Amino acid sequence: MSDHGSGPRASADPVMDITDFYAFPSPERPGNLVLVMNVFPFAMPTALFSDAIDHRFRLRPVKIGSSGGRPAIAVSASEGVISVTFGVPRPGDASSQPVQDGVCTTADGETIAFRVGNERGTEHNGLRVFAGCRLDSFFIDQGIVGGIRNSRRLPSEIPGRNSLLGHNVLTIVVEGSVARLFGIEDNSLFAGVAETTTIGSLQVRIERVGRPEIKNFVMLDKTADTVNHDLEIRDLYNAEDAFELMPDYVGAYRARLNSNLAFYDGLDGKIDWPLDAKGNHPLMELLLADFLVVDMSKPFDDDGYFEIERALLRGVPHETCGGRSLNVDIVDKLLSLLVDNGNGPGVTDGVDRATVPASRTFPYAQPANPNPPSLPSLSLPSLLTAT
């Protein structure tokens, strides 16, 4: 599931587990950037944020072009960071749940105080912030997707049941101009990631998310990886800086991506992504640059996910804002990209939309389900690999 339980550490402590990251131009206020981070999969309506975690959005300007004859995204060294932290919950009145406050700090040090669960969010000098329990926007038939990995073949039957139907997450939404939020001027093309880190002088990165399903689609399975077939690689990957991977482990990441990308490509019995002379998959380096790319000069587009990268691969100008909206069907997009590269009918899990699609008005994510379904008697890691 998108980034739900993307490693043993995240599964062991869900409050720090980023389930999804979204970045898109505001459909309400053109020229503003919307950033959404979901944490705590399968949260109950009374769940609150950890006061020991810094929830961070990072943004860097990028240019697209080529490197060594391959399509590439060049990331600037300059960066803006937004920090969202939460206080210790305190008792409410006798009839209400505990009260929790938070603070959003922009790259320039401006702070916006807000109350968790305020349905309208908080607006200050053109910036908007919301935090609270919401309906999980992600949708997937995990039986279909897990079955592809486990059976090593494409499904013959596609029932199309949303595995996340009725489940909640804790959601953070920040909206404003890139200049106000991140202190970055004179650029329209950006790379963004979301992180959870510890708070304190020694800041340890716990989770980070750029593109959806990189860890759970492309890095989870060890079967095809002849180099690191006994290594659970995702905790190492989560601890990395998305913009500056350490050389110590990058070879292991490349081996895992190359093996699993080749596995997906072969599922339809033909090769749509020929490997290069060194055995590298054409998507490997592009996916290893694991961040969302969004073009703020383009208007909101619900279906823009990975369009900038696809255009780069084809050597043509991109046409949409890219990024990732709350309603885009990334499972079908990613499976079809990996399996047939647009040279066939595509691959689907049978779930094409959320049961309750996200809104186009702030805070975009739908209110939480007050009575979410109980979890199956499986652990989260088991859910991720279930057939």
N, C-alpha and C positions, 0 to 999 in steps of 0.2 A: 504494500500500500504506500502511496506516494513517498513519504519519508517516515511513516509511522514505524516505530520500533526498528530504526535503521542501525542496529548494532546492539550487542549485549548490554552496554552501558546505558543506552537510551531505554531499552526494554526494562531494565532494572529500576529505573527512576523516571516514570513518565512525565513528571512535572517539568523536566528539563528537555523533553523530547520534542523537537520541532517536527510537526507532521507535514506542514506545507509552508511555502513562501510564494507570494504573488507580488508582481510589480506591473503597473499599467497606468497610462494617462487617465486622469479622472474623466468619467463620462458626464459628470455634473459640472465640473469647473475646468474647462480646457486650459492647458498650460500647467496644471498641477499634477504631481506624481502621487499615486496611491501605493502604499506599501502595506502588506498584510503578512503577519506571522501567526501561524497557529501552533499551539503547543498542547501537551497533555491529551493524548488520544483517549477516547471513550470517557471523557470527563462527565461527572454528574453535574446537574445544574447549580449545586452549591459549591463547586470547586473554586478555589482561589489560586492566584499566582504565587510562586515562590518568592520570598523576600531575600533569598540568597543568590538569585540569578540576575545577571544583566542581559537583557534581551536587546540585541544590537542589529541595526541595519547598516550595511557598508555599501558605499557607492563610489565608483571610479569612472572617469571618462575613458572611452575606448575609440579605436579606429579599426576599420575592417579592411583587409587586403590579403596579402599572401606572405608566406615566410618559407624559404627553401623550396619554392615552387608549389606549396600547398596553401589552400585557403586558411587564413588565420585571423584571430582577433587580438589586436595589440592593446594591452591595458596600460593606462597611465599609472605612474607612481603616486600621483596626487590622489587624495582620498578624503571623503567626508564620512563621519560616523554619527548615527543617532543612537542614543542609549535610552532604554525604557526600563525603569526599575520600580519595585513595589515595596510598600511598607508592610510591617507586621499587621496582620488583621487584628481588629479590635472588636469587642462585643457591640452588637447593635442593640436596639430595644428588644423587649421581651418577645416580640412577634416577628422579628426579622433575623436574617443570617448575619454573620460578622461583616463589618465594614472594612474595606481595603482601599487605600489611596495609592496613587502612583505618580511618577514624574517622568516626563519625556524631555530629554536634553538634546538640543540640536547640536550640529557640528560647531557652531559659534558660541555655544554655552548658554543659549536661551533656554529657559525651563518653562514647561507647561504642566501644571498640577492638574490631576483629574481623579475622578472617583470611579472605581471599578463597577461595572454594571449600569452606569448611566446610559440609558438607551439613546440619547441624543448625542453623546460624546461631549467633548469640550473643545471650544474654538477660541483661539487667541491670536490676534494679529494675522489672520489669514491662514493659520495652521490649525488642523483638526486632529484630535486624538480620541480613540475609543479603545477600551479594554473590557472584556467580559466573556462570559460563556455564550457560545453561539453554536448553531448547527454546523456540523462538519461539511464543508463545501465539496470535498473530494468524493468521487464516485468511481466504483470499480467492482467487477465481479472477480473476487479474489480466487474463487475456485477455478475459473477459467485461466487466469494468469498463472497461478501456482501450478495448475495442471500442465501447462505448457512446459514449465521447467522440469517438473517431475517425470512426465511421460516422454519428454524430448520430441514432441510432435504437436502440430496444430490441432485444435479441438474439432471434433466432428459434430458436436451439439453445443449450442450456445444459448443457455437459458436466460442469461442477462439479468442477474439479480444483484442489486447494489449491496455489497457487503457492509457498507457503512450507513445503511438506511436508518435514520433516527438517532444516530450517535452524535455526540457533542465534542467540541474542543474548546480550549481557551484561546481567544482571538485578540490580537493587537492590530489596530489600524492607525496608520499615520498618513496624513495627506497635507501637501503644501507644495510650493514651488521648490525646484531643486536648489535654487540660490539661497532661499530662506532655510531650508532643511539642512543642506549639506555644505553651503558656502561655496558652491561650484558655479562659476559663470561661463558664459560663452561656449557652451557645448550642448549638444542635443542627444548624443548617443552614449549610453551608460551601461556598465556592468554592475549588477547588484547581488548581494548575498545577505542571508539572515544567519545570526549566530546566537547561541546561548553560551555565556561564559560565567565563571565565578566572579564574585565581587571582592575587591581588595587589591592590595599592592601587587600581588602575584595573580594575574588574571589568566585563568586556564580555560581554553576553548573546549566546550563539552560537545556541542553539536553545531554543524553548519550545513546550510542548504542553499543550493543555487537552483539547478534544474531538478524537476521532480523525477523520481524513480531511477536516478542514476545508481544509488546504493542498493535499492531493493530489486530492481530489474537487472542491472548490468554488473553489479559487484557482489551480490549475495551468493550466487551459485558457484560452487567450487569444482563441480564435476569436470568441466572442460579445461580447467586451468592445470596444465601439466607442470607448471613451475611452482605454484603455491597452493597445491590442491588441499592442503590441510590447514590453511591459514584463514581465520576469520579477519578479514582485512578492513572492515568498515569502521571499527573504533579508531584505528590508525588514521584512516581517511578523514573522519570527522574532526580529529584534532588538528588537521592541517589548515594553514592559511590558504583560502581558495585562490588567492591571487599570486601566491609564492610557495609552491609545493617544495618541500624539502627534498634534496637529491637522495637522501637515505632510502626512501621507500618508493620513489616514483617508478622505478623499474617493476616493482611488484604491482603497482596500479596499472601500468601499461600491459603487463602480462594478463591480468584479470580481465581488463576491458577487451583486449585483442581476442582472447579465447571465447568470451561470452558473446561478443558482437558477431564473431564468425559462426557461433552456434545459432543465433537468431537468423542470420542470413541464410543458413542452409535449411531452415525448416520447411520452405516451400519447394525444395528439390532443385533450386537453381541459385546461381551466385549473382547477386546484384551489386555486391560490394567487393570487387577483386582486391586481394591484398597486394601490397607493394613488394618490391624485391626483398625487403627485410622482414616480410611477414606481418606488417602493420596494417590494420584495418583503416580505411579512409576516414572513419568517424572517430577514431580513438583519440587523437590529440584535441579535436574539437570538443568532444564530450569531457575530456579531462580538464579543459578550461571551464570549470563547473560553476557557472553563474548565469543569471538571467540577463539577457541583452534587451534593452528597451530604448526606443527612439522617441524622444519627447517632441520632435518636430512633426510627428504623425498623430492623427486623432485616435481616440480610443477604438480598439477593434477587439471584439470578444474572441476572435478566432486567430489571433496573431502569433500564438506560441510557435517558436522555432522557425518562423518565416524568414527572419533575418539570416539565420544560419543556413537555411535551405537555399536562399538566394545567393549567399556567399559561395556555397558549394557549386552552384550552377554558373557562377561568374556573372550574375546580373544584379541590378539594383534591387534592394528590397522595397516592398510596397506598403508594409504595415508598421505599426508601432512595436511589434514583437512583444517581448515581456511575457506575462502570463496573467490572464484574467481568471476570475473565480469560476466561470462557467465553461471554460474550454475543456474538451474531451481529450486530455493529454494521453490517456491510456491507448486509445485507438491511434492517435497521431504517432506515438512512440513505437508501438508494435508494428505499424505499417511502415514506418521509416526503417526500422531495423530489419524487417523480414523481406520487403520487396522494393524499398526505395522508390515507391510510386510506379513500379513497373508491373503491377498486378492489381487484383481487386482490393488489396489492403487486408488488414487483420482487425478484428473487433472482439471485445469482450461482451458485446451485447448490451452494454449500459452506455447510452449516448448522452445522458443528461442527469443532473441531480434531481431527486424527487421534488425538492423545492429549490428551484434555481435562485442564485444570488440576485440581489437587487442592483439597480443602477444608481441608487442614492445612498449616501453615507448612513451607516457604516458598512453597507454592501452585504456583509454576511447576515444570514437570517437568524432570528432569535432562536435560543436553545430549545430543544425538546424537553419539556418538563418531566417527561416520563420515558427516558431512553430505554431501549431494550437491554435486557441483561446480556452479559457477554457469554459466549459459549464456554464450555469447561475446558478450553484450550488456553495456553499462555499466548501472549502476543507473538513471540517468535514462531510458535506453531501455526498461528493464523496466517503468518506471512508466507509459509511454505505449504499450506494446506491445499489439497486437490479438491 
